[in-house]
Amino acid sequence: MRTLVIAPHPDDELLGCGGTLLRRVAEGGTVGWLLMTAMTEEAGWCHARIKQRAMEIERVLEGLGIDARHFYALGFATADLDQIPMGTLVARVSQVFKAFVPEEVLLPHPGDVHSDHRVTFEAASACTKWFRYPSVKRVLTYETLSETDAGLDLQRGFQPNVFVDISGYLERKIELIQVYASEMGEFPFPRSEEGVRSLAKVRGAQSGYVAAEGFCLLRERLS
């Protein structure tokens, strides 16, 4: 299985599907990570913070067991994806799909409150057409604490219909999330250790596992 996770920002990949990514690698699959945005000096970030974020990403890559060759950083400015022509975004994402040739694609949910998440979903969705990207067999959306749960569009609420057992990977997921210390807070802040653990338990209770991650299956092609 070749799994590509597409994350608007660093930490989305862990919050949404870190346990699933760890499991895919442990089971012998190949995981790729497409990161849409980056901190830049032009956007007001200092050199030290940019360097620190690069080190965080490197640690997460290693922790997840993702080959550095399968990490794709597009470098668009954070919170500005909706200012970039959709054609430009689709073209850049398409290049990654053609290079990695994914079978399974994990996307942020379209109902997320952050515009970067919604735009990422739209751009990546354009790269899942079977006649353009025949390798793609399964497309799922993941949930991101503080973004998916904050959405107010009732028509696009997150209702998972696929659950992945991450009972053996939850503790490692939580360890890796601590790498992004600046993004975490104290409970009841959503992006907290207790928040992550609680969501995993709820999804587990919904599906008969000690801990799970939930996804919405959008398309699956079986042969």
C-alpha positions as CSV (number, residue, x, y, z in Angstrom):
1,M,0.0,0.0,0.0
2,R,1.3,3.4,-1.0
3,T,-0.3,6.0,1.3
4,L,-0.1,9.7,0.7
5,V,-1.2,12.1,3.5
6,I,-1.7,15.7,2.5
7,A,-1.4,18.2,5.3
8,P,-2.1,21.9,5.2
9,H,0.3,22.5,8.1
10,P,2.8,20.5,10.2
11,D,0.9,18.7,13.0
12,D,-2.2,18.0,10.9
13,E,-0.7,14.8,9.7
14,L,-0.2,13.6,13.2
15,L,-3.4,14.9,14.7
16,G,-5.5,13.5,11.9
17,C,-3.9,10.2,11.1
18,G,-0.6,9.7,12.9
19,G,-1.6,6.3,14.3
20,T,-2.7,5.1,10.9
21,L,0.6,6.3,9.3
22,L,2.6,4.5,11.9
23,R,0.5,1.3,11.3
24,R,0.9,1.5,7.5
25,V,4.7,1.7,7.9
26,A,4.8,-1.1,10.5
27,E,2.8,-3.3,8.1
28,G,5.3,-2.7,5.3
29,G,3.5,0.0,3.4
30,T,5.1,3.1,1.9
31,V,4.0,6.4,3.2
32,G,4.4,9.8,1.6
33,W,3.8,13.2,3.2
34,L,2.8,16.3,1.2
35,L,3.0,19.5,3.2
36,M,1.3,22.5,1.6
37,T,2.5,25.4,3.6
38,A,5.6,26.7,5.4
39,M,6.9,29.5,7.6
40,T,8.7,32.1,5.7
41,E,10.6,35.3,6.5
42,E,8.4,37.1,4.0
43,A,5.4,36.3,6.1
44,G,7.1,37.6,9.3
45,W,8.7,34.5,10.8
46,C,12.2,34.9,12.2
47,H,15.0,32.7,11.0
48,A,15.3,30.9,14.3
49,R,11.7,29.8,14.3
50,I,11.9,28.7,10.7
51,K,14.9,26.6,11.5
52,Q,13.2,25.1,14.6
53,R,10.2,24.1,12.5
54,A,12.4,22.4,9.9
55,M,14.0,20.4,12.8
56,E,10.5,19.5,14.1
57,I,9.5,18.2,10.7
58,E,12.7,16.2,10.4
59,R,12.1,14.6,13.7
60,V,8.5,13.7,12.8
61,L,9.6,12.3,9.5
62,E,12.0,10.0,11.3
63,G,9.5,9.2,14.0
64,L,6.9,8.1,11.5
65,G,9.4,6.1,9.5
66,I,8.8,8.1,6.3
67,D,11.7,8.1,3.8
68,A,12.9,11.7,3.2
69,R,12.5,11.1,-0.5
70,H,8.8,10.8,0.0
71,F,8.4,14.2,1.8
72,Y,7.1,16.9,-0.5
73,A,7.1,20.5,0.8
74,L,5.3,23.0,-1.5
75,G,6.2,26.0,0.7
76,F,3.1,28.1,0.2
77,A,2.6,30.8,2.9
78,T,0.5,29.7,5.9
79,A,-3.1,31.0,5.9
80,D,-2.7,32.3,2.3
81,L,-3.7,29.3,0.3
82,D,-7.0,30.9,-0.7
83,Q,-5.1,33.8,-2.3
84,I,-3.3,31.4,-4.7
85,P,-5.0,30.5,-8.0
86,M,-6.5,27.0,-7.8
87,G,-4.9,26.1,-11.1
88,T,-1.4,26.7,-9.5
89,L,-2.2,24.6,-6.5
90,V,-3.6,21.7,-8.5
91,A,-0.5,21.7,-10.8
92,R,1.8,21.5,-7.8
93,V,-0.1,18.8,-6.1
94,S,-0.4,16.9,-9.4
95,Q,3.4,16.8,-9.7
96,V,3.5,15.1,-6.3
97,F,0.9,12.5,-7.3
98,K,2.8,11.7,-10.4
99,A,6.0,11.3,-8.5
100,F,4.7,9.3,-5.6
101,V,1.9,7.3,-7.4
102,P,-0.3,6.9,-4.3
103,E,-2.9,4.2,-3.9
104,E,-4.5,5.6,-0.7
105,V,-4.9,9.4,-0.3
106,L,-5.7,11.0,3.1
107,L,-7.1,14.5,3.0
108,P,-8.2,17.2,5.4
109,H,-12.0,17.3,5.8
110,P,-13.7,19.9,3.6
111,G,-15.8,21.1,6.5
112,D,-12.8,22.2,8.5
113,V,-13.0,25.8,9.7
114,H,-9.5,26.8,8.5
115,S,-9.4,28.1,4.9
116,D,-6.1,26.3,4.3
117,H,-7.7,23.0,5.0
118,R,-10.6,23.6,2.7
119,V,-8.4,24.8,-0.2
120,T,-6.1,21.8,0.3
121,F,-9.0,19.5,0.0
122,E,-10.2,21.1,-3.2
123,A,-6.8,21.1,-4.8
124,A,-6.0,17.5,-3.9
125,S,-9.5,16.3,-4.9
126,A,-8.7,17.4,-8.5
127,C,-5.8,14.9,-8.4
128,T,-7.9,11.8,-7.6
129,K,-9.6,11.3,-11.0
130,W,-9.1,7.7,-12.0
131,F,-8.4,8.5,-15.6
132,R,-5.7,11.0,-14.7
133,Y,-4.2,9.2,-11.7
134,P,-5.1,5.5,-12.1
135,S,-3.0,4.5,-9.1
136,V,-5.5,6.0,-6.6
137,K,-7.7,3.3,-5.2
138,R,-9.0,4.9,-2.0
139,V,-9.7,8.5,-0.9
140,L,-10.4,9.3,2.8
141,T,-10.7,12.5,4.8
142,Y,-9.3,12.8,8.4
143,E,-10.3,15.0,11.3
144,T,-8.1,17.6,12.8
145,L,-8.7,18.7,16.4
146,S,-9.4,22.4,16.7
147,E,-10.3,22.6,13.0
148,T,-12.8,19.8,12.1
149,D,-14.7,20.1,15.4
150,A,-14.9,23.9,15.0
151,G,-16.7,23.8,11.7
152,L,-20.2,25.3,11.7
153,D,-21.4,23.9,8.3
154,L,-23.9,21.2,9.3
155,Q,-24.0,19.9,5.8
156,R,-20.2,19.2,5.9
157,G,-19.9,17.8,9.4
158,F,-17.4,15.0,10.0
159,Q,-19.2,11.6,10.2
160,P,-16.6,8.9,10.1
161,N,-17.5,5.6,8.3
162,V,-14.1,4.0,8.4
163,F,-12.1,3.3,11.6
164,V,-8.5,2.2,11.9
165,D,-7.4,0.4,15.0
166,I,-4.4,2.3,16.4
167,S,-4.4,0.7,19.9
168,G,-0.8,-0.3,19.5
169,Y,0.3,3.1,18.1
170,L,-1.5,5.7,20.2
171,E,1.3,6.2,22.7
172,R,3.8,6.7,19.9
173,K,1.5,9.1,18.2
174,I,1.2,11.2,21.3
175,E,5.0,11.2,21.8
176,L,5.4,12.5,18.3
177,I,2.8,15.2,18.7
178,Q,4.9,16.6,21.5
179,V,7.5,17.5,18.9
180,Y,5.2,20.4,17.9
181,A,5.2,21.8,21.5
182,S,4.3,25.3,20.3
183,E,1.1,24.0,18.8
184,M,-0.1,22.1,21.9
185,G,-1.8,23.4,25.0
186,E,-3.4,22.3,28.2
187,F,-6.8,20.5,28.2
188,P,-9.5,21.5,27.4
189,F,-7.6,23.1,24.5
190,P,-8.3,20.6,21.7
191,R,-4.7,20.1,20.6
192,S,-3.6,18.6,23.9
193,E,-2.5,15.2,25.0
194,E,-5.8,14.6,26.8
195,G,-7.7,15.8,23.8
196,V,-5.9,13.5,21.4
197,R,-6.2,10.6,23.7
198,S,-9.9,11.2,24.4
199,L,-10.8,11.4,20.6
200,A,-8.9,8.1,20.0
201,K,-10.9,6.5,22.8
202,V,-14.2,7.8,21.5
203,R,-13.5,6.6,17.9
204,G,-12.4,3.3,19.5
205,A,-15.7,3.0,21.4
206,Q,-17.5,3.6,18.2
207,S,-15.8,0.8,16.4
208,G,-14.9,-1.8,19.0
209,Y,-11.2,-0.9,19.5
210,V,-9.2,0.4,22.5
211,A,-8.2,3.4,20.3
212,A,-9.0,4.3,16.8
213,E,-8.8,7.1,14.2
214,G,-11.9,7.9,12.2
215,F,-12.1,8.7,8.5
216,C,-14.8,9.5,5.9
217,L,-14.5,7.3,2.9
218,L,-15.1,9.4,-0.2
219,R,-14.2,6.9,-2.9
220,E,-12.8,3.3,-3.2
221,R,-12.1,1.4,-6.3
222,L,-12.0,-2.4,-5.9
223,S,-10.7,-4.7,-8.5
